[in-house]
Amino acid sequence: MSWNLFIYFALCAVGCAFTASLLSLFERRRLAIIMSVLSAGALSVFICGLWISLERPPLRTTGETRLWYSFFAILAGLFTYIRWKYKWILSFSTVLSTVFILINIFKPEIHDQTLMPALQSPWFLPHVTVDMFSYSFLGCAFLIGIVRLFRKSDDLFSAADTLVYIGTAFLTMGMLSGAIWAKDAWGHFWSWDPKETWALLTWVIYLIYIHIRLYRKGSTGLLSFLLIFAFACLQMCWWGINYLPSAQGSIHVY
């Protein structure tokens, strides 16, 4: 499947997602869930087709990881909607997913079959997909942190807690699998590469949030700030390092 076809699948996915968000606001719960599933389905079909066409997992470039993130963001929003019934969450997760879809439409990257030797590893697929999955749940926690700044509701942080627990658990697995992969590819588990450093910083901030929620009472402003700041660090870890002068030549900038 050619990347040139992405726009058609993207329009289908975005259309279904926005329809789902409207249906949820009008309390048409079942239809909203169906449309969200169709939205995720459109992206999953394209991902599978691209995978077959490239003859490799479409996870090499930043654009390809944005594709997976758009897919997982819809699923994370759907999970939150089903579990906590927030009518607004589908609207927020749809916007989050659409932003990354639009970036891929207006700034496509080169997608070919080339896979550098370090990426020809059995750890490549689980490491990147686990990371993208964790990023999507932490993205929903970020959205809740923003809403909590303007809407006083204690149950919002209960939802954010669960999302952070899931996201941080998978982020931890992603870091561990990355360390094992690094040992196999480059001979060492950790090298203080810019991406590794930002990943560690992000992980620590989420652990601080978890610690505050479990063992002491923090102000709602502080907790919201931590969710927002942690997600900003996550974006730097994911793609922001590509623009850092210190990261040029990094083993994580392909």
Summary of the structure (lengths in Angstrom):
residues: 254
radius of gyration: 18.3
end to end distance: 22.8
largest distance: 55.4
contacts: 837
relative contact order: 0.10
helix: 79%
strand: 0%
